[in-house]
Amino acid sequence: MICIQKLITWIKIRFYSIEKDPQSAIEVCDTSEGVSEEAQEKKNLMEENSSDEASGWRTIDSVIARAKELIGRTLAEEYPEIEISVSKSKGHLGELIEEHHFGLEINNESRPDFENLGVELKTSPLRKTTKGKLSAKERISLGMIDYFQIVEERFHTSGFWKKNEQLLIMFYIHTAKPVIHRRFHLADLWHFSKSDLIIIEQDWNYIKTKVAYGLAHELSEGDTMYLGAATKGASKNSLREQPNATEKAMSRAYSLKTSYVNRIIQAWLNPVENECLLIPEEDALLLEERGFDDLILNRFRPFYGWDILDIAEALRFENFNPLAKSSLAQLARAIMGVPGRATIPEFEAAGIAMKTIRLKPNGTPQESMSFPAFQFTELVREKSWADSLLFQRLEESRFLFVVFEIQGAEKEASVTLKHAKFWNMPQLDIREARKSWVLTRDIVANGNIVQYVKDNGDRKTNFPGAAEFPVVHVRPHATTTDDTHPLPTPDRITGSQDYTKQSFWLGNKYLKQIIH
């Protein structure tokens, strides 16, 4: 029985790898005492294969097939002999897969894991949404950015591209269990489309340019579309020297944004049929010449100064209702050539949110802009600013603002398209937003929400207001005061154990500065 088990183990490792000297199998049925024999045999085989395995996988198909063997299984089920101390390191599972499933030496160098095939292995967690769907839990990290190296490189010969041109991605369901007990759900080689590659190269060049100008400390994930410069650490120890500047910059890593990872998952699980590419593959050359932002904004420019009714007529937008709440958003989509409710894959992959803004005659936005309501209990659980949901939204998000202008004070005043622009929050303003987050978290944690209750029952809160915190402030995000979330600590003044839903907002004065 032991001999059979060992033979199975031997076949598993050898099946997809290069044929070795037949003499290596002679001792496979030796039954020496000591450590678990199957475990010892596996260890011996790994040691034998380790120096050649990375160059020994003959085809990409064999590597993909080997990866897919783990779908529906955990590492512990496939290799019960593995005994490890639980580690919280995100890369730990990937290293175990490399070593035990593929027989690779752990490679922390700049070359791909399967060097002769040019394939890099990545493991990435999935989470279930409240609607039961699977989505990316986090971005996929693609190696640290060396600020001094990138400015000397060109994209196609860069260390980044040599390592990450072909990605074998293995997705697993995230749980609180040790990593070896997390079940794999998807595995395949991701093929970048021609348009995606052009955008990723442009993203890389944007990062390089900013670093070359001594602005690495102002990098943000929102600067780019698919390839982000993600923060690594948030302490003083995370600061690094940069070229052409005395100010130190946060350590950052190349990463596929969470939004782009979601597009990969969607493509493999449930391809969207009702979607509208803004830039089809046949226009890839135009994308390369002009860039994504300019191509999209160029669709709006011919209509600057036009009345929205005239725009609708020119676009043959039938049944356009200017009084409808979503009328401006529908018109903006029509200008871009997006029919009905079709999804925009480029926006989905880049995490771009389109926001329509109405300006009063004095140039001030009619409304502030809100983020989704936050859960008080989750806010208090956020250990640091870098881990907070607000930071992630401000750091990663990119917006397309489509700005309309009301031409007069009367109710029937016409509305015209003023302009459109892409925007993401600068690092200086993100640091200002941190002050609002810190204060809000402390207020909720200490049960110090209500300052006093007015005679009419209205409550004056201690939440940061727009006057003192012009970048990001806190306001109610509910239709009635009875629409509440539970509190982690009862309010000191009222004793209430829940409170009206709140959210972080960008103030209208701040918005005015942005759009002008």
N, C-alpha and C positions, 0 to 999 in steps of 0.2 A: 504493500500500500504506500509505504514511504517512498519507494522507488518511483511509483506512478506519479505521486504528487510532485516529486522533484523533476520528473520528466516534463510534466505540464508546465512547471515554472520555467524550465529551460526553453521549452518551445515558445512560451509567451515572449521571452526576451529576444530570442533568436529569430523569430518568424519574420519581423520587418527589417532586421538589420543585415549587414553584410555577412556573407558566409565566412566563417573563420576556419582555422586549422581543425580538421576532424578530431585531432587528438584531444581537443578541449572537452569533448563529450565523454571520454573514456571513463572518467571517474564519477559520472553522474549518479551511479547507484551505490556509491560507497556509503556504508551505514555506521560511520564512526560516531562515538558517543560524545557528549558535551552539550554545546548550545543546541537549540532546536535545529534539526538537520535541514529542514526546508529553508529556514532563515539563513543558515550558514551557507547553503548552496546558492541562494539568491545573492548573498553578499559576495561570494566568490565570483559569481557570474558578472556582477556589477563591476567588481574590481578589474576583471579580465577585459570587459567591454569599454570601460570608462575612457581609456585613452583614444580609442578608435571610433566610439559610437557617434560622436557629433559629426564626423566626416563619413560615417559608415551607412547612414540612411540614404538609400540610393535615389528615392523619388519622393516628391512632395506628397503624392497620393498615398504612399505607404505611411508617411507621418500622420496625415489626416485620418487615415483608417485606424491607426493606433490610438489617436486622440479620441475618436468616436467610440472606442471600446468602453470608455468610462461613462458614457451617457447613461443616466439612470442608476449609476452606482456611486459609492463613496470610495475614497482611497483605502479606508479601513476594511471595506468589504473585499476589495480587489487584492489588497496586500495585508492580511491580518497580522502578519509578523512584525509590522512596523510598530515600534514603541518610541514615542517622542514625548517630551514635556511640552505642554500646550504653550504655544507662542502667539502673541497678538500681532506679530509682524505680518503685514499684508502680503509680503512677498514669500512668506514661509511655505504656503501651499504650493506655489509655483515651483519652488526649489525641490519640494518632495516629489512633485510630478516629474520634473526633469530627471531626478536621480532614480526613482523607483519605477516609473512607468516607461521612460525612454532610455534609461541607462546613460544619461549625460552627466558629465562633470558640471558642477555648479559654475556658471559663467557670469561673473560680474564685470566683464570687460566690454569693450565697445563693439565686439563682433557679435553676429546673431547666434542664437543657441544652436541651430543647425547650420553651421557655417558654410558647408559645401553647397547647401540648397538656398542659402540666403533667407532662412525662415526664423523669425523670432517668436518664441512661445510666451503667451500672456494668459494668466488666469484672472477672472473678473467676477465679482459677486452680482447676483440678481436679487431684487426684493419684490415682494408682492405689494401692489398698491391697494388702497381701500376698496377699489372696484374688482380686486382679484386678479388684475393683470400683472405681468412681469415687466419690470423696467430695470434700468441700470442703477445700481446703488451708488456708484461713484464713477469718476473719470478713469481712463486707463493711462497709467503713467508710462512714459516712453524714454526715461532717462533724464539725468540732470543737465541743466543748461550751463555750460562752461562759458562765462561771459567773455573771457579772453580768447577762447578758441573760436567761438561762432563768428566773430568779426573778421577772422582770417579765412573763412570757409565759403564755398559755394554750395548751394543746396544739394545738387545731385551727387557731389563727391563728399558731402559732409558726413561726419561720424553718425549724426542722427539718422540720415537716410540709409546709410549702409546697414545699420542695425535694424531699422524698422520698415523697410520697403515692403516686406511680406509678413503679415501677422497671422499666426495661428492662435485663435482665441478660444479658450475653454471657459464657458460660463457655468457657475454653480449657484445653487440656491443658498443665500446667506441665512444662517441661523446662529444662535448663541452657542451652539455645540463646538467642540474643538474642530480644527480645520479638517482633520482626516475623516470626520463624520458628516461633512457637507456634500450634498448630492449634486453631481454634474447634470446639466440640463441641455446644453448646446455646445458644440465644438465644430469648428470649420476654419478654413482659410478665408480671410476677408480680402475681397478684391476691390481696391479703390477704383472708382470710375475715373475717366479722363478729366471730367470737370472737378471732381473731388481732389484729384492730384494737383490740379492747377491752383485751386484755392488753398490747399495745404502748403504748397510752395510759396504762395503769396503771404500766407500767415507766417511762415518761417522767415521770410525776407523782412516782414514788418518787425518781428522780434529782433532780428539782426540789426536793422536800421536804428531802432530805438536804443539798443545797447551801444552801437557805434557812436551815437551822439551823446553818450554819457547819461542816458535816461533809463537805465535798467531799474532804478528805484521807482520809476513811474509805470512799469509794466503792469498789465492787468489782463486777466483772461478775457475780459470783455473787449479787448483791443482787436481780437481776431475772430475768425469764424469757426473753424473745425479744430485746428491745432492751437491749444492754449499754452500759456506760460503759468503753470499752477504753482502756488506758494507751497513751500516745504518748511514747516516750522514757523513759529511766530515769536520767538525769543530773540534776544540780542545775539545769541550764539548762531542764529540763522542768517545773520547779515554777512555779506561777502563783498570783497573789493570788486570794482568794475573799471573797465577802461575809460579814459577820458573824463573822469569825474572823481571828486574827493569823497562825495557822499556814498556810503555803503548801501547795497541793495539786498533785498530779501532773496534767500535761496529760492530758485524756481526750477521746475522740471517741465520738459515737454510733456504734453498729455493730449489724448483725444478727449474732447469735452464730453461731459455726461450726456448732453443732448445728442452728440454724434454717436456715442455708444448706443443710445436708444434707437437710433436709426438702423444700426447694425442688427440689433435684437429684433426689431420690427421686420427687417428684410428677411431674416431667417425664420421667424415665427409666423408672421401674418402680414405679408406684403400689402400695402395700401393700394387699392385700386383707384379711389377717387382722389388723385393728387395731380398737381399741375406744376411741372418744372418751369421755373422762371427762365432758366437758361438751359435749353436742351443740349444734348451732346454735340449736335452738329454746329452749335455756336461756340464750341470750346475755344476756338482760335480767337474769337472776339473777346471772350472772357479773359484769355491770357493777355491780350493787348490792353484792354480797358480796365479790368478789375470788376469785381461783383458790385461794389457800392455804386460806382459810376454808371454801370449799365442799368441798374434799377432806378436810380435817381433821374436818369435821363428820360425815363418814361413819364415822370411827373412834370419835368421842366416845361414842356410845351403848353401845359395848362395853368401855369402860374398866373394869378390875377383873374382867372376865369370864374364866373358864377357857377355854382355847383349844378344848377339846372342846365346850363349850356354844356357843361362837361358831360352830364348824363345823356344829353341829346347827341353830342358828337360821338359818344361811345355806343350809341343805340341801346342804352340801358333802359329797357322797358319796365314800366310800373315802378319807376324810382319815386320813393316817397321821402321828401326832404324832412318831414316831421318825425319820421321813425327814429327810434333811439339809435339803431345801428346803421343809419343811412350813410354817414360819413365813412364808416369802416367799409361798408359795401362798395361805396364809390372808389375808395382807395384801392381796394382789391381789383375792381374793374379797370382802373388805370393801369395796374400792373399786368392785366390780362388773365386774372384768376377768376374762373367762373364759379358762381354759387358758393357752396361751402367746401370746395376742394381744398385739401391741405397743400401747403407750400413746402416741399421737401427740403429746400435750402434753408428756409427759416427754422424748420423743425430741427435739422441737423446742427444749426449754428446757435440755437436757443434765442433766436431773434423774436422779440415781441413787437408787433405793430401797435402804436397808440395814436389815435386821432385826438387833436387838441383844438378847441375853439377859443379864439382870442376875442376878448371884449374890444370895443372900439379904442380903448386906451392902451391896448397891447398886452393886457394881463390875461393869463389863461382863466377861463370861466370856472375851472375846477382844479383842485390839487389832484395828484396822481397817487393812487394807493397800491400797496402790495396786499396779498391775501392776509386775512385775519390770522393772528398768531394764537397758539394755545399757551395760556399762562404757565401751565405745568411744564411744558416742553421748553419754554423760554428760560425758566429757572434752572433746568437741567443742563443747559448749554454751558460747558465748562470754560470756554474761552471765546473771544471774539472771532478767532480764525475758524472755530468749529460751529459758529452760529449760522442759523438759516439766513438771517439778514445779510451777513457778510458774503455768504455764498451767492445770494441773489445779486448783490451790488457788484461783486467781483466778477461773476461769470456772465451776467446778463448784458445783452445788447438790444438796443431799441431802434425801431424805425418810427420817428415822429413825423406824422403827416399833419401839417398845421393849416387850419382854416381860420378865416377872419370875418367877424360879423361887421357888416358895413352900416352901422347906425344903431341908435338906441331903441328904435321902435321894434315892436314884436315881429313885424313882417319884413324886417331888414334882410337884404340879400346876404348870402354867405359866399365868400370866394376862397379859392385855394391859394394860400400864401407861399408855402414851400414845403419841402420834405428833407429830412436829414437823418443819418445814422448817428447814434450816440451811445456811449457807455460812460459810466461815472469815473472821473479821474481819481487817482489814488489820494490826492489831497482831500477831496470831498469824502472819500470812503473813510478816511481817518476821522473826519468830523462826524460822520454818521455813527462811528463807534461810541462817541460820547452819549448820544441819545440811547443807544442799545444798553450801555452800562447802567445808566440811570434807570431806565425802564425795568431792567432785570432786578436791580436792587429794590426798587419800589415794590414790585410784585413779591419778591422773596420775603420782604419785611412786613408785608401786609399794610403797606403805607399808601394805598391808592387814593383814597378819598381825603381831601384836605378839610372840607367842611360841606355841610348840606344846607342849601338855600331854603328860604321859607316856602318856596313853591315846590320843594322836593328835588330840585335839580342838584346834582353833585359836582362840586369843583374838585378836580383831581390834581395830583402831583406829577402827572405824566408830562414829559417834555413837550412844550408847545412850539408853534411855528415862529413866534416872536424871538424866543431865546435860541431855538434850534432850527435855523432856516433851511438847512439841507434836508434833514430827516426829522420829522416829529411824529407824535402819536395822537391818533384821534379814533373815535368810535368807528366801527365797521359793521354796523347793524342797522336794520330798519326801525327797530324798537329797543327800548332799554331792557326788555325781557329776553332778548336774544343774547344769551350769555355763554361763557365758558367757565368751568370750575377753576377755583383758585387753589394754589398749593398751600397758602396761608390765609386764614380769614382776615378780612379787612379790619383794621383797628378801630376805625370810627363807626362803621355800620355793623360790624360783626358778620357781614355777608360772606358766604362761602363760594359764591360765584360772582361774576361781574360781566357787564355788557362787553361784547366782543370788540377788540381793538386791533388796529393794524398800524404799521409804519407807513408814513406818507411822504412824498416829495412835495414840498410847499409850492404854491402857485407863483410866488416871487422867485423862487429858485428855478422853477420851470421857465419863467420868463427870461431869465439870464441864459438858460440853455438854448432856447429856441431862437434867441436873437443873436 
